[in-house]
């Protein structure tokens, strides 16, 4: 049983690192770099604004982690995440995603080793907790990449996410 606990601890630690320590500050940095108008700009009907992506990430994580895994009520209104035209002030968006990550951090503490294989229903799918954690992490990262691309494109800036690190190091 010790190895199941170790695997749980490693997975939870990496989810925290990817969502809370890496992705959250990246979203905050991008929101701080953009004007409210830029946050809500949509190039065309087939793209999403940064504001919509932030709302979408909050809805997805709330539904999958807080509802699906932690058992809280599923209050997600997915269509509203994309239909919102804004402007919602960047401070409100930052607060929403920051408070959500605080809730997620607490919910992650409640996951036990046995839960990692437990199947739950979420968004019409049956998934195990490990699969949900992987999905949420990769989905979050995917949209943070879109937010980052848009910010770099609009602002012609280096986000400095890896400043001070030698990314050419081997091993």
Secondary structure, 3 states (H helix, E strand, C coil): CHHHHHHHHHHHHHHHHHHHHHHHHHHHHHHHHCCHHHHCCCCCCCCCCHHHHHHHHHHHHHHHHHHHHCCCCCCCCHHHHHHCCCCCCHHHHHHHHHHHHHHHHHHHHCCCHHHHHCEEEECCEEEEHHHHHHHHHHHHHHHHHHHHHHHHHHHCCCCCCCCCCCCCCCC
